[in-house]
Amino acid sequence: MASFFLSFSLFFITVCTADGFLQYTVTSCEFNSTELNGIEFTLSYYYNKLEIVTFRSSVGKFVGYTAFGERQAENWNNGPEVVQRRAQKETYCLNNVGIDTESFLTKSVEPTVRLHS
């Protein structure tokens, strides 16, 4: 009985191991000014370390990179999701860009140099 339990446990452990992240999303705002037209909003969906679907505000729609991703992109582009993502550039990025600009880019420190011989 113990031998069967041990064999079953080892089989279960070898079959059901974790290989890391299975699905995750990456959201980013890239900007070179505080104006809305200088901001690029990007949302990417990954599955098993492979980019499946992405939305870029400059393109204005979802783009699929695999067969499954192309079907998802087509469904999302024909539904309310694409309108929500277009609005997310303003709601998500514009506020954060203003905070980042105020916090980091407007403050500067005169550089110092030390020479050792």
C-alpha distances in whole Angstrom, upper triangle without the diagonal:
4,5,5,6,9,10,11,12,14,15,16,18,20,21,22,24,28,31,33,36,35,39,41,45,48,51,54,58,60,64,67,69,69,70,68,69,68,64,62,59,55,52,49,46,43,40,38,41,43,46,46,49,52,55,58,61,63,62,61,58,55,54,51,50,47,47,45,47,50,49,48,52,54,52,53,56,57,56,57,54,57,60,57,57,60,61,58,61,63,61,58,60,64,63,61,63,66,64,63,67,68,65,65,68,71,70,71,72,75,73,73,73,73,74,74,75
4,5,5,6,9,10,10,12,14,15,16,18,20,21,22,26,29,31,34,34,37,40,44,46,50,52,56,58,62,65,67,67,68,66,67,66,63,60,57,54,50,48,44,42,39,36,39,41,45,45,48,50,53,56,59,62,60,60,57,54,53,50,49,46,46,44,46,50,49,48,51,53,52,52,56,57,55,56,54,56,59,56,55,59,60,57,59,62,59,56,58,62,61,59,61,64,61,61,64,65,63,63,65,68,68,69,69,72,70,70,70,70,71,70,72
4,5,5,6,9,10,11,12,14,15,17,18,20,21,25,28,31,33,33,36,39,43,46,49,52,56,58,62,65,67,67,68,66,67,66,62,59,56,53,50,47,44,41,38,35,38,40,43,44,47,49,53,56,59,61,60,59,57,53,52,49,47,45,45,43,45,48,48,47,50,52,51,52,55,56,55,56,53,56,59,56,55,59,60,57,59,62,59,57,58,62,61,59,61,64,62,61,64,66,63,63,65,68,68,69,69,72,70,70,70,70,71,70,71
4,5,5,6,8,10,10,12,14,15,16,18,20,24,27,29,32,31,35,38,41,44,48,51,54,57,60,63,66,65,67,64,65,64,61,58,55,51,48,45,42,39,36,33,36,38,42,41,45,47,51,54,57,59,58,57,54,51,50,46,45,42,42,41,43,46,45,44,48,50,48,49,52,53,52,53,51,53,56,54,53,57,58,55,57,60,58,55,57,60,60,57,60,63,61,60,63,65,62,62,65,68,67,68,69,71,70,70,70,70,71,70,72
4,5,5,6,9,10,10,12,14,15,16,18,22,25,27,30,29,32,35,39,42,45,48,52,54,58,61,63,63,64,62,63,62,58,55,52,49,46,43,40,37,34,32,34,37,40,40,43,46,49,52,55,57,56,55,52,49,48,45,44,41,41,39,41,45,44,43,46,48,47,47,51,52,50,51,49,51,54,52,51,54,55,52,55,57,55,52,54,58,57,55,57,60,58,57,60,62,59,59,62,65,64,65,66,69,67,68,68,68,69,68,70
4,5,5,6,9,10,10,12,14,15,17,20,23,26,28,28,32,34,38,41,44,47,51,53,57,60,62,62,63,61,62,61,57,54,51,48,45,42,39,36,33,30,33,36,39,39,42,45,48,51,54,56,55,55,52,48,48,45,43,41,41,39,41,44,44,43,46,48,47,47,51,52,51,52,49,51,54,52,51,54,55,52,54,57,55,52,53,57,56,54,56,59,57,56,59,61,58,58,60,63,63,64,64,67,65,65,65,65,66,65,67
4,5,5,6,9,10,11,12,14,16,20,22,25,28,27,31,34,38,40,44,47,51,52,56,59,62,62,63,61,61,60,57,54,51,48,44,41,38,35,32,29,32,34,37,38,41,44,47,50,53,55,54,54,51,47,46,43,41,39,39,37,39,42,42,41,44,46,45,46,49,51,50,51,48,50,53,51,50,53,55,52,54,56,54,52,53,57,56,54,56,59,57,56,59,61,58,58,61,64,63,64,65,67,65,66,66,66,67,66,68
4,6,5,6,9,10,11,12,14,18,21,24,26,25,29,32,35,38,42,45,49,51,54,58,60,60,61,58,59,58,55,52,49,45,42,39,36,33,30,27,30,32,36,36,39,41,45,48,51,53,52,51,48,45,44,41,39,37,37,35,37,40,39,39,42,44,43,43,47,48,47,48,45,47,50,48,47,51,52,49,51,54,52,49,51,55,54,52,54,57,55,54,58,59,57,57,59,62,62,63,64,66,65,65,65,66,67,66,68
4,5,5,6,9,10,10,12,16,19,21,24,23,27,30,33,36,40,42,46,48,52,55,57,57,59,56,57,56,52,50,47,43,40,37,34,31,28,26,29,31,34,34,37,40,43,46,49,51,50,50,47,43,43,40,38,36,36,34,36,40,39,38,41,43,42,42,46,47,46,47,44,46,49,47,46,49,50,47,49,52,50,47,49,52,51,49,51,54,52,51,55,56,54,54,56,59,59,60,61,63,61,62,62,62,64,63,65
4,5,5,6,9,10,11,15,17,20,23,23,26,29,33,36,39,42,46,48,51,54,57,57,58,56,57,55,52,49,46,43,40,37,34,31,27,25,27,30,33,33,37,39,43,45,48,51,49,49,47,43,42,39,37,35,36,34,36,39,39,38,41,43,42,42,46,47,46,47,44,46,49,47,46,49,50,47,49,52,50,47,48,52,52,49,51,54,52,51,54,56,53,53,55,59,58,59,60,62,60,61,61,61,62,61,63
4,5,5,6,9,11,14,17,20,22,22,25,28,32,35,38,41,45,47,51,54,56,56,57,55,56,54,51,48,45,42,39,35,32,29,26,23,26,28,31,32,35,38,41,44,47,49,48,48,45,41,40,37,35,32,33,31,33,36,36,35,38,41,40,40,43,45,44,45,42,44,47,45,44,48,49,46,48,51,49,46,48,51,51,49,51,54,52,51,54,56,54,53,56,59,59,60,60,63,61,62,62,62,63,63,64
4,6,5,6,9,12,15,18,20,19,22,26,29,32,36,39,42,45,48,52,54,54,55,52,53,52,49,46,43,39,36,33,30,27,24,21,24,27,30,30,33,35,39,42,45,47,46,45,42,39,38,35,34,31,31,29,31,35,34,33,36,38,37,38,41,42,41,42,39,42,45,42,41,45,46,43,45,48,46,43,45,49,48,46,48,51,49,48,52,53,51,51,53,56,56,57,58,61,59,60,60,61,62,62,64
4,6,5,6,10,13,15,18,18,21,24,28,31,34,37,41,43,46,49,52,52,53,51,52,50,47,44,41,38,35,32,29,26,23,20,23,25,28,29,32,34,38,40,44,46,45,45,42,38,37,34,33,31,32,30,31,35,34,33,36,39,38,38,41,43,42,42,39,41,44,42,41,44,45,42,44,47,45,42,43,47,46,44,46,49,47,46,49,51,49,48,51,54,54,55,55,58,56,57,57,57,58,58,60
4,6,6,10,12,15,18,17,21,24,28,30,34,37,40,42,46,49,51,52,53,51,51,50,46,43,41,37,34,31,28,25,22,19,21,24,27,28,31,34,37,40,43,45,44,44,41,37,36,33,31,29,30,28,30,33,33,32,35,38,37,37,40,42,41,42,39,41,44,42,41,44,45,42,44,47,45,42,44,47,47,44,46,49,48,46,50,52,49,49,51,54,54,55,55,58,56,57,57,57,58,58,59
4,6,9,11,15,17,16,19,22,26,29,33,35,39,41,45,48,50,51,52,49,50,49,45,42,39,36,33,29,26,23,20,17,20,22,25,25,29,31,35,38,41,43,42,42,39,35,34,31,29,26,27,25,27,30,30,29,32,35,34,34,37,39,38,39,37,39,42,40,38,42,43,40,42,45,44,41,42,46,46,43,45,49,47,46,49,51,49,48,50,54,54,55,56,58,56,58,58,58,59,59,61
4,7,9,12,14,13,17,20,24,26,30,33,37,39,42,46,48,48,49,47,47,46,43,40,37,33,30,27,24,21,18,15,18,21,24,24,27,30,33,36,39,41,40,40,37,33,32,29,28,26,26,24,26,29,29,28,31,33,32,32,36,37,36,37,34,36,39,37,36,39,40,38,39,42,41,38,39,43,43,40,42,46,44,43,46,48,46,46,48,51,51,52,53,56,54,55,56,56,58,58,60
4,6,9,12,12,16,18,22,25,28,31,35,37,40,43,46,46,47,45,46,44,41,38,35,32,29,26,23,20,17,14,16,19,22,23,26,29,32,34,38,40,39,39,36,33,32,29,27,25,27,25,26,29,29,28,31,33,33,33,36,38,37,37,34,36,39,37,35,38,40,37,38,41,39,36,38,41,41,38,40,44,42,40,44,46,43,43,45,48,48,49,50,53,51,52,52,53,54,54,56
4,6,8,9,13,15,19,21,25,27,31,33,37,40,42,42,43,41,42,41,37,34,32,28,25,23,20,17,14,12,14,17,20,21,24,26,29,31,34,36,36,36,33,30,29,26,25,24,25,23,24,27,28,26,28,31,31,30,33,35,34,35,31,33,36,34,32,35,36,33,35,37,36,33,34,38,37,35,37,40,38,37,40,42,40,39,41,45,45,46,47,49,47,49,49,50,51,51,53
4,7,8,11,14,17,19,23,25,29,31,34,37,40,40,42,40,40,38,35,32,30,26,24,21,18,14,12,9,10,14,17,18,21,23,27,29,32,34,33,34,31,28,27,24,22,21,23,21,22,25,26,25,27,30,29,29,32,34,33,34,30,32,35,33,31,34,35,32,33,36,35,32,32,36,36,33,35,38,37,35,38,41,38,38,39,43,43,44,45,47,45,47,47,48,49,49,51
4,6,9,11,14,16,20,22,26,27,31,34,37,37,38,36,37,35,32,29,27,23,21,18,16,13,11,8,9,13,15,17,20,21,24,26,30,32,31,31,29,26,25,23,21,21,23,21,21,25,26,24,25,29,28,27,30,33,32,32,28,30,32,30,28,31,32,29,30,33,32,28,29,33,33,30,32,35,33,31,35,37,35,34,36,39,39,40,41,44,42,44,44,45,46,47,49
4,6,7,11,13,16,19,23,25,28,32,34,34,35,33,34,32,29,26,23,20,17,15,12,9,8,7,8,11,13,14,17,18,21,23,26,28,28,28,26,23,22,20,19,18,21,19,18,22,23,20,22,25,25,24,26,29,28,28,25,26,29,26,24,27,29,25,26,29,28,25,26,30,30,27,29,32,31,29,32,34,33,32,34,37,38,39,40,43,41,43,44,45,47,47,50
4,7,11,13,17,20,24,26,30,33,35,35,36,34,34,33,30,26,24,20,17,14,11,8,6,5,7,10,12,12,15,17,20,23,26,28,27,27,24,21,20,18,17,16,18,15,15,19,20,18,20,23,22,21,24,27,26,26,23,24,27,25,23,27,28,25,27,30,28,25,27,30,31,28,30,33,32,31,34,36,35,34,36,39,40,41,43,46,44,46,47,48,50,51,53
4,7,10,14,17,21,23,27,30,32,32,33,30,31,30,26,23,20,17,14,11,8,6,4,6,8,9,10,10,12,14,16,19,22,25,24,23,21,18,17,15,15,15,17,14,13,17,17,15,17,20,19,18,21,23,22,23,19,21,23,21,19,23,24,21,23,26,25,22,23,27,27,25,27,30,30,29,32,34,33,32,34,37,38,39,41,44,43,45,46,48,50,51,53
4,7,10,13,17,20,23,27,29,28,29,27,28,27,23,20,17,14,11,9,6,5,7,9,9,10,10,10,11,12,14,17,20,22,22,21,20,16,17,16,16,16,18,16,14,18,18,15,17,20,20,18,20,23,22,22,18,19,22,19,17,20,22,19,20,23,22,19,20,24,24,22,23,27,26,25,28,30,29,29,30,33,34,36,38,41,40,42,43,45,47,48,51
4,7,10,14,16,20,23,25,25,26,23,24,23,19,17,13,10,7,6,5,6,9,11,11,11,9,10,10,9,11,13,16,19,18,18,16,14,15,14,15,16,18,16,13,17,18,15,15,19,18,16,18,21,20,19,15,16,19,16,14,17,18,15,16,19,18,15,16,20,20,18,20,23,23,22,25,27,26,26,27,31,32,33,36,39,38,40,42,44,46,47,50
4,7,10,13,16,20,22,22,23,20,21,20,16,14,11,8,6,5,7,8,11,14,12,12,10,12,11,9,11,12,14,17,17,17,16,14,15,15,15,17,20,18,15,18,20,17,16,20,20,17,19,22,21,20,17,17,19,17,14,16,17,14,14,17,17,13,14,17,18,16,17,21,20,19,22,24,23,23,24,27,28,30,32,35,34,37,38,40,43,44,47
4,7,10,13,17,19,18,19,17,18,17,13,11,8,6,5,7,9,11,15,17,15,15,13,14,12,10,9,10,12,14,15,15,15,14,15,16,17,19,22,20,17,19,21,18,17,20,20,17,18,21,20,19,15,15,16,14,11,13,14,11,11,14,13,10,10,14,15,12,14,17,17,16,19,21,21,20,21,24,26,28,30,33,33,36,38,40,42,44,47
4,6,10,13,15,15,16,14,15,14,10,8,6,5,7,9,12,14,18,20,17,17,15,16,14,11,11,10,11,13,15,15,16,15,16,18,19,21,24,23,20,21,23,20,19,22,23,19,20,23,22,21,17,17,18,16,12,14,14,11,10,13,13,10,8,12,13,11,11,15,15,13,15,18,18,17,18,21,23,25,27,30,30,33,35,37,39,42,44
4,6,10,12,11,13,11,12,10,7,6,5,6,9,12,15,18,21,24,21,21,18,19,17,13,12,10,10,12,14,14,16,16,18,20,21,24,27,26,22,23,26,23,21,24,24,21,21,24,23,21,18,17,17,16,13,13,13,10,8,10,11,8,6,9,11,9,8,12,13,11,13,16,16,16,16,19,21,22,26,28,28,32,34,36,39,41,44
4,7,9,11,12,11,11,8,6,5,7,8,11,14,17,19,23,25,22,22,19,21,18,15,13,11,11,11,14,15,17,18,19,21,22,25,28,27,24,25,27,25,22,25,26,23,23,26,26,24,21,19,20,19,15,15,16,14,11,13,14,12,9,11,13,11,9,12,14,11,12,16,16,15,14,17,20,21,24,26,26,30,31,34,37,39,42
4,6,7,9,9,9,6,4,6,9,11,15,17,21,23,27,29,26,25,22,24,22,18,16,13,12,12,16,17,19,20,21,24,25,28,31,31,27,28,30,28,25,28,29,25,25,28,28,26,23,21,21,20,17,16,16,15,11,12,15,13,9,10,12,11,7,10,12,10,10,14,15,13,12,15,18,19,22,24,25,28,30,34,36,39,42
4,7,9,10,10,6,7,9,12,15,18,21,24,26,30,32,29,28,25,27,25,21,19,16,15,14,18,19,22,23,24,27,27,31,34,34,30,31,33,31,28,31,32,29,28,31,31,29,27,24,24,23,20,19,19,18,14,15,18,16,12,12,14,13,10,12,14,12,10,14,15,13,11,13,16,17,21,22,23,27,29,32,34,37,40
4,5,8,8,5,7,11,13,16,20,23,26,29,32,35,32,31,28,30,27,23,21,18,16,15,19,20,23,25,26,29,30,33,36,36,32,32,35,32,29,32,33,30,28,31,31,29,27,24,24,23,21,19,19,18,14,14,16,15,12,10,13,12,8,9,12,11,9,12,14,13,11,12,16,17,21,23,24,28,30,34,36,39,42
4,7,9,7,8,11,13,17,20,23,26,29,33,35,32,32,29,30,27,24,21,18,16,16,20,20,23,25,26,30,31,34,37,36,32,33,35,32,29,32,33,29,28,31,30,27,26,24,22,21,19,18,17,16,12,11,14,13,10,7,10,10,6,6,10,10,7,10,13,13,11,12,15,18,21,24,25,29,32,35,38,41,44
4,6,5,7,11,13,17,20,23,27,29,33,36,33,32,29,30,27,23,20,17,14,14,18,18,21,23,25,29,30,34,36,35,31,32,34,31,28,30,31,27,26,29,28,26,24,22,20,20,18,16,15,15,12,10,13,14,11,8,11,12,9,9,13,13,11,14,17,17,15,15,19,21,25,27,29,32,35,39,41,44,47
4,5,6,9,10,14,17,20,24,27,30,33,31,30,26,27,24,20,17,14,11,11,15,14,18,20,22,26,27,31,33,32,28,28,30,28,25,27,27,24,22,25,24,22,20,18,17,16,15,12,11,12,8,7,11,11,9,7,10,12,9,10,14,14,13,16,18,19,17,18,22,24,28,30,31,35,38,41,44,47,50
4,6,8,11,14,17,20,24,27,31,33,31,29,26,26,23,20,16,13,10,9,13,13,16,19,21,24,26,30,32,31,28,27,29,27,24,26,27,24,22,24,24,22,21,18,17,18,15,12,13,13,10,10,14,14,11,10,14,15,12,14,17,17,16,18,21,21,19,20,24,25,29,31,32,36,38,42,44,47,50
4,7,10,13,17,20,23,26,30,32,29,28,25,26,23,19,17,13,11,10,14,15,18,20,21,25,26,29,32,32,28,28,30,28,25,27,28,25,24,27,27,25,23,20,19,19,17,14,15,15,11,11,15,14,11,10,13,13,10,12,15,14,13,16,19,18,16,17,21,22,26,28,29,32,34,38,40,43,46
4,6,10,13,16,20,23,26,29,26,25,22,23,20,16,14,11,8,9,13,13,16,17,19,22,23,27,29,29,25,25,28,25,22,25,26,22,21,24,24,22,20,17,17,17,14,12,13,12,8,9,12,11,7,8,11,11,8,11,14,13,13,16,17,17,16,18,21,23,26,28,29,33,35,38,40,43,46
4,6,10,13,17,19,23,25,23,22,18,19,16,13,10,7,6,7,10,10,13,14,15,18,20,23,26,25,21,22,24,22,19,22,23,20,18,22,22,20,18,15,16,15,12,11,12,11,8,10,13,11,8,10,13,12,11,14,16,15,15,19,20,19,18,21,23,25,28,31,31,34,36,39,41,44,47
4,7,10,14,17,20,23,21,20,16,17,14,10,8,6,5,8,10,10,11,12,14,17,18,21,24,23,19,20,22,19,17,19,20,17,16,20,19,18,15,13,13,12,9,9,10,8,5,9,11,9,7,10,12,12,11,14,16,15,16,19,20,20,20,22,25,27,30,32,33,36,38,41,43,45,48
4,7,10,13,17,19,17,16,13,13,11,7,6,5,7,9,10,10,11,10,11,14,15,18,21,19,16,17,19,17,14,18,18,15,15,19,18,17,14,12,14,13,9,10,12,10,9,12,13,11,10,13,15,14,14,18,19,17,19,22,22,22,22,25,27,29,32,34,34,37,39,41,43,46,48
4,7,10,14,17,15,14,11,11,8,6,5,7,9,12,12,11,11,9,11,12,14,16,19,17,13,15,17,14,12,16,16,13,14,17,17,16,12,11,14,12,8,11,13,10,10,14,14,11,12,15,17,15,16,20,20,19,21,24,24,24,24,27,29,31,34,37,36,39,41,43,46,47,50
4,7,10,13,11,10,7,8,6,4,6,9,12,14,13,13,12,9,10,10,11,13,16,14,11,13,15,12,11,15,16,13,15,18,18,18,14,13,16,15,12,14,16,14,14,18,18,15,15,19,20,19,19,23,23,22,24,27,27,26,27,30,32,33,36,38,38,40,42,44,46,48,50
4,7,10,10,9,6,6,5,6,9,12,15,17,16,16,14,10,11,10,10,11,14,12,9,12,14,11,11,15,15,13,15,18,17,18,14,14,17,16,13,16,18,16,17,20,20,17,18,22,23,21,22,26,26,25,27,30,29,29,30,33,35,36,39,41,41,43,44,46,48,50,52
4,7,6,5,4,5,7,9,12,15,18,20,19,19,17,14,13,11,10,11,14,12,10,13,15,13,13,17,17,16,18,21,21,21,18,18,21,20,17,20,22,19,20,24,23,20,21,25,26,24,25,28,28,27,29,32,31,30,31,35,36,37,39,42,41,43,44,46,48,49,51
4,5,5,7,7,9,12,15,18,22,24,22,22,20,16,15,12,11,11,13,11,10,14,15,13,15,18,18,17,20,22,22,23,19,20,24,22,20,23,25,23,24,27,26,24,25,28,29,27,28,32,31,30,33,36,34,34,35,38,39,41,43,45,44,46,47,49,50,51,54
4,6,8,9,13,15,19,21,25,26,25,26,23,19,18,15,13,12,15,13,13,17,18,16,18,21,21,21,23,26,26,27,23,24,27,26,23,26,28,26,27,30,29,26,27,31,32,29,31,34,33,32,35,37,36,35,36,40,41,42,43,46,44,46,47,48,49,50,52
4,7,9,12,14,17,19,23,24,23,24,22,19,17,15,13,13,16,15,14,17,19,17,18,22,22,21,23,26,26,27,23,24,27,25,23,25,27,25,25,29,28,25,25,29,30,27,28,32,31,29,32,35,33,32,33,37,38,38,40,42,41,43,43,45,46,47,49
4,6,9,11,15,17,21,22,21,22,19,16,14,11,9,9,12,12,10,14,16,15,15,19,20,19,21,24,24,25,22,22,25,24,21,24,26,24,24,28,28,25,25,29,30,28,28,32,32,30,32,35,34,33,34,37,39,39,41,43,42,44,45,46,48,49,51
4,6,8,11,13,17,18,17,18,16,12,10,9,7,8,12,11,9,11,14,13,12,16,17,16,18,21,21,22,19,18,22,21,18,20,23,20,21,24,24,22,22,25,27,25,26,29,29,28,30,33,32,31,32,35,37,38,40,42,41,43,44,46,47,49,51
4,7,11,14,17,18,16,17,14,10,9,6,5,6,9,7,5,8,10,9,9,13,14,13,15,18,18,19,16,16,20,19,17,19,22,20,21,24,24,22,23,26,28,26,27,31,31,30,32,35,34,33,34,37,39,40,43,45,44,46,47,49,51,52,55
4,7,10,14,15,13,13,10,7,6,4,6,8,10,9,5,7,10,8,7,10,12,10,11,15,15,16,13,12,16,16,13,15,18,17,17,21,21,19,20,23,25,24,24,28,29,28,30,33,32,32,32,35,37,39,41,44,43,46,47,49,51,53,55
4,7,10,12,10,10,8,6,5,7,8,11,13,12,9,10,12,10,8,12,13,11,11,15,15,16,12,11,14,14,11,13,16,14,14,18,18,16,17,20,22,21,21,25,25,24,26,29,29,29,29,32,34,35,38,41,40,43,44,47,48,50,53
4,7,9,8,7,6,4,6,9,11,14,16,15,11,12,14,12,9,12,13,10,10,14,14,14,10,8,11,11,8,9,12,11,11,14,15,14,14,17,19,19,19,22,23,23,24,27,28,27,27,30,32,34,37,40,39,43,44,47,49,51,54
4,5,5,6,7,7,8,12,13,17,19,18,15,15,17,15,12,15,16,13,12,16,16,16,13,10,12,13,9,9,12,11,9,13,15,14,13,15,18,17,17,20,22,21,22,25,26,25,25,28,30,32,35,37,37,40,42,45,47,49,51
4,5,5,7,9,11,15,17,20,22,21,18,18,20,17,14,16,18,14,13,16,16,15,13,10,11,11,8,6,9,9,7,10,13,12,11,13,16,16,15,18,20,20,20,23,25,24,24,26,29,31,34,36,37,40,42,45,47,50,52
4,6,9,11,12,16,17,21,23,23,19,19,21,19,16,18,19,17,15,18,19,18,16,13,14,15,12,10,13,13,10,13,16,15,14,15,18,18,17,20,22,21,21,25,26,25,24,27,30,31,34,36,37,40,42,45,47,49,52
4,6,8,9,13,15,18,20,20,16,15,18,16,13,14,16,14,12,15,16,16,15,11,13,14,12,10,14,14,12,15,18,17,16,18,21,21,20,23,25,25,25,28,30,29,28,30,33,35,38,40,40,43,45,48,50,52,55
4,7,9,13,16,19,20,20,16,15,17,15,12,13,15,12,9,12,13,13,11,8,9,11,8,7,10,11,10,13,16,16,15,17,20,20,20,22,25,24,25,28,29,29,28,31,34,35,39,41,41,45,46,49,52,54,57
4,7,10,13,16,17,16,13,12,13,12,8,9,11,8,6,10,11,11,9,6,9,11,8,8,12,13,13,16,17,17,17,19,22,22,22,25,27,26,27,30,32,31,31,33,36,38,41,43,44,47,48,51,53,56,58
4,7,10,12,14,13,9,9,10,8,5,8,9,7,6,10,11,12,9,7,11,12,9,10,14,14,14,17,18,18,18,21,23,23,23,26,28,27,28,31,32,32,32,34,37,38,42,44,44,47,48,51,53,55,58
4,7,10,11,11,8,7,10,9,6,8,11,10,9,12,14,15,13,11,14,15,13,14,17,17,17,20,22,20,20,23,26,25,25,28,30,29,30,33,34,33,33,36,38,39,42,45,44,47,48,51,52,54,57
4,6,7,8,4,4,7,7,6,8,11,10,11,14,15,17,15,13,17,18,15,17,20,19,20,23,24,23,23,26,28,27,28,31,32,31,33,36,36,35,35,38,40,42,44,46,46,49,49,52,54,55,58
4,7,8,6,6,10,10,9,12,14,14,15,17,19,21,18,17,21,21,18,20,23,22,22,26,27,25,25,28,30,29,29,32,33,32,33,37,36,35,35,39,41,42,44,46,45,48,48,51,52,54,56
4,5,5,6,9,10,10,12,14,15,16,18,20,22,19,19,23,23,21,23,26,24,25,29,29,27,27,31,33,31,32,35,36,35,37,40,39,38,39,42,44,45,47,49,48,51,51,53,55,56,58
4,5,5,6,9,10,11,13,14,15,17,19,22,19,19,23,24,22,24,27,26,27,30,31,29,30,33,35,34,34,38,39,38,39,43,42,42,42,45,47,48,51,53,52,54,55,57,58,60,62
4,5,5,6,9,10,11,12,14,16,17,19,17,17,21,21,20,22,25,24,25,29,29,27,28,31,33,32,33,36,37,36,38,41,41,40,41,44,46,47,50,52,51,54,55,57,58,60,62
4,5,5,6,9,10,10,12,14,15,17,15,15,18,19,17,19,22,21,22,25,26,24,25,28,30,29,30,33,34,33,35,38,37,37,37,40,42,44,46,49,48,51,52,54,55,57,59
4,5,5,6,9,10,10,12,14,17,15,14,18,19,17,19,22,22,22,26,27,25,26,29,31,30,31,34,35,34,36,39,39,39,39,42,44,45,48,50,50,53,53,56,57,59,61
4,5,5,6,9,10,11,13,16,14,14,18,19,18,20,23,22,24,27,27,26,27,30,32,32,33,36,37,36,38,41,41,41,41,44,46,48,51,53,52,55,56,59,60,62,64
4,5,5,6,8,10,11,13,11,12,15,16,14,17,20,19,21,24,24,23,24,27,29,28,30,33,33,33,35,38,38,38,38,41,43,45,48,50,50,53,54,56,58,60,62
4,5,5,6,9,10,12,10,9,13,14,12,14,17,17,18,21,22,21,22,25,27,27,27,31,32,31,33,36,36,36,36,39,41,43,46,48,48,51,52,55,57,59,61
4,6,5,6,9,12,11,10,14,15,14,16,19,19,21,23,24,24,25,27,30,30,30,33,35,34,36,39,39,39,39,42,44,46,49,52,51,54,56,58,60,62,65
4,6,5,6,10,9,10,13,14,14,16,18,19,21,23,23,23,25,27,29,29,30,33,34,34,36,39,39,40,40,42,45,47,50,52,52,55,57,59,61,63,66
4,5,5,7,6,6,9,10,10,12,15,15,17,19,20,19,21,23,25,26,27,29,31,31,32,35,36,36,36,39,41,43,46,49,49,52,54,56,58,60,63
4,6,8,7,5,9,11,10,11,14,15,16,19,20,20,21,23,25,26,27,29,31,31,32,35,36,36,36,38,41,43,46,49,49,52,54,57,59,61,63
4,7,8,8,10,12,13,13,16,17,19,21,22,22,24,26,28,29,29,32,34,34,35,38,39,39,39,41,44,46,50,52,52,56,57,60,62,64,67
4,6,7,8,10,11,12,14,15,18,20,20,20,22,24,26,27,28,30,32,32,34,36,37,38,38,40,43,45,49,51,52,55,57,60,62,64,67
4,6,5,6,9,10,11,13,15,17,16,17,20,21,23,24,26,27,29,30,31,33,34,35,36,38,40,43,46,49,50,53,55,58,60,62,65
4,5,5,6,9,10,10,13,15,15,15,17,19,21,22,23,25,27,27,29,31,32,33,33,35,38,40,43,46,47,50,52,55,57,59,62
4,5,5,6,9,10,11,14,14,15,16,18,20,21,22,24,26,26,28,30,31,32,32,34,37,39,42,45,45,49,50,53,56,58,61
4,5,5,6,9,11,12,12,14,15,17,19,20,21,23,25,26,27,29,30,31,31,33,36,38,42,45,45,49,51,54,56,59,62
4,5,5,6,9,10,10,11,13,15,16,18,19,21,22,23,25,27,28,29,29,31,34,37,40,43,44,47,49,52,54,57,60
4,5,5,7,9,10,10,11,13,15,16,17,19,21,21,23,25,26,27,27,29,32,34,37,40,41,44,46,49,51,54,57
4,5,6,8,9,10,11,12,15,16,16,19,21,21,22,25,26,27,26,28,31,33,37,40,40,44,46,49,51,54,57
4,5,6,6,8,10,11,13,14,15,17,19,20,21,23,24,26,25,27,30,33,36,39,40,43,46,49,51,54,57
4,5,5,5,7,9,11,12,13,15,16,17,19,21,22,23,23,25,28,30,34,37,38,41,43,46,49,51,54
4,6,6,5,7,10,10,11,13,15,15,16,19,20,21,21,23,25,28,31,34,35,38,40,44,46,49,52
4,6,6,5,8,10,10,11,14,15,16,17,19,20,20,22,24,27,31,34,35,38,41,44,47,49,53
4,6,6,7,9,11,12,13,15,16,17,19,20,21,22,25,28,31,34,36,39,42,44,47,50,53
4,6,6,7,9,11,11,13,15,16,17,18,19,21,23,26,29,32,33,37,39,42,45,47,50
4,6,5,6,8,10,10,12,14,15,16,16,18,21,23,26,30,30,34,36,39,42,44,48
4,6,5,6,9,10,11,12,14,15,15,17,19,22,26,29,30,34,36,39,42,45,48
4,6,5,6,9,10,11,12,14,15,16,18,22,25,28,30,33,36,39,42,44,48
4,5,5,6,8,10,10,12,13,15,17,20,23,26,27,30,33,36,39,41,45
4,5,5,6,8,10,10,10,12,15,17,21,24,25,28,31,34,37,40,43
4,6,5,6,8,10,10,11,14,17,20,23,25,28,31,34,38,40,44
4,6,5,6,8,10,11,12,16,19,22,24,27,30,33,36,39,42
4,5,5,6,7,9,11,14,17,20,21,24,27,30,33,36,39
4,6,6,5,6,9,12,15,18,20,23,26,29,32,35,39
4,6,6,6,8,11,15,18,20,23,26,30,33,36,39
4,6,7,7,10,13,17,18,21,25,27,31,33,37
4,6,6,8,11,14,16,19,22,25,28,30,34
4,6,7,11,14,15,19,21,25,28,31,34
4,6,10,13,15,19,22,25,28,32,35
4,7,10,13,16,19,22,26,29,32
4,7,9,12,16,19,22,25,29
4,6,9,13,16,19,22,26
4,7,10,13,17,20,23
4,7,10,13,17,20
4,7,10,13,17
4,7,10,13
4,7,10
4,7
4
